[in-house]
Amino acid sequence: MTKIPSVEEVICEWDKKHSIGINVEQWHDLRDMLQDLTADRLALLTELRDSGLLEDKLYEQGGGYRLGDPTHTVYEKGNNHGHNTLARNIKAHLDELMKSIK
């Protein structure tokens, strides 16, 4: 799984790459900016996870007859295996990404 780097990791990597030496004021400015970006990334992942797109889908059970009513269709949750398995895996991955941000 891809780990989303912490604010400190990003600043240190940036400082090493550019070899300019970050003073205390620059460090605080970068930290504040990256913490805002981190909060935005976390909000985006949370919105995607909670959007409803990854919820279990109902599927129409074969036959659809119950109690003598031929127009009644029985729906069951969790039997649309293709979508539901994929959705659960995506949600789990989003949860892991979100944990790596904090």
Secondary structure, 3 states (H helix, E strand, C coil): CCCCCCHHHHHHHHHHHHCCCCCHHHHHHHHHHHHHHHHHHHHHHHHHHHCCCCCCCEEECCCCCECCECCCCCEEECCCHHHHHHHHHHHHHHHHHHHHHC
